[in-house]
Amino acid sequence: MFHIYMGLDMEYAPLFLCAAAAWGFLASAAVSLLPERAGRIVGAILTLLMSVVYMAECICKQILQQYYQIVGGLDTAAGNHLGDYKDAVWQALRENMPGFFLLVALPLGVWFFTVSRTVEKEPGETEGRIESKTGKARRRKMPSLFLGAAVAFLVCFLAGVFLLPWKGEITPAYLYRTDLYTDDQVEQLGLGTMLIQDLRHSLFGVPEQEMPQVEEQAETAEASGEAKEEEFGYNMLDIDFDALAASASSEEEKWLSEYFGTSSI
C-alpha cells in the first residue's frame, strides 16, 4: 500500500513484499513469546509505531524530497532547527490525511481482526480461564512457526536480491551493500529494509568499496606527463532571497527562500 500511495515502481514487488513478510513474521515470533494479553498490547503498539514511522517518511519525502535514515541522520537532525519545519509538516499532514488514515487504520484493523480470531476460547477451556492442553501446545508452537516463516521469506528475499538478473547499475544487490541512494533502497528493497539497513550500517559500518583517491589520481597523472586538470573557484551568485520569498507560489518555497536567505554557508 505504501508503494502504491507514494507512486513507486512495482517491478520490485517480489522483493519488498518478501522482506515485509519476513520482518512481520519475525516481530510476530517475538510478540508470541509474551503472555497472551501482553502480546496483544505490544503487537498493537508495534503496529501503530510502524504506521507512525511510515507517515513520518511520507512527510520527509514531501518536504525534504527524500526518505530519511533515522539512525544515520541523527547527526544531521541535531544540527538543524527542526522547529522551522512545523508549518510545512502541518501542511503535509493536511494534504495526506486520507493516506495517513489508511496507513493507520488498515494495519491496526488487520491486527485486531487476527487477534480476535486467535483469542477465541478453546473447546475445553474452563470458567477460570485456564487454557486447555491443546491451546497451550499451540501457543508453544507459534514462535517456532513464525520464526520459520520469517527465515523462509528472508531466504526468498535474499535470493531475489542477489540471484535475479536485475537491469541497470543501481541494482538491489548493490543497494543492499551500501547506505547511499536512500530513495532507491525504499523503492527496490522496501522502507522497512532501508531502516534496518540503516541500523546495521550504523552499528557495524558500511562494507568498504574500492574507490580511487583524487590525490593519487592527480599524482599519477602528473608523473606520467598528462595535463593537470584545471581548478575552478567557487561559483558565487548574488541571489535576492527576499524577492524569491515574496513571489513564492507555495509555503514550502517561501520557507526555503527565507531559510537560505538567513543561512551563512
Buried (B, 14 or more C-beta within 10 A) or exposed (E): EBBEBBEBEEEBEEBBBBBBBBBBBBBBBBBBEEEBEEBBEBBBEBBBEBBEBBBBBBBBBBBEEEBBBBEBBEEEEEEEEEEEBEEBBEBBBEEBEEBBEBBBEEBBEEBBEEBEEBEEEBEEBEEEEEBBEEBEEBBEEBBEBBBEBBBBBBEBBBEBBEEEEBEEEBBBBBBBEBBEBBEBBBBBBBBBBBBBBBEEBBEEEBEEEEEEEEEEEEEEEEEEEEEEEEEEEEEEEEEEBEEBBEEBEEEBEBBBBBBEBEEEE
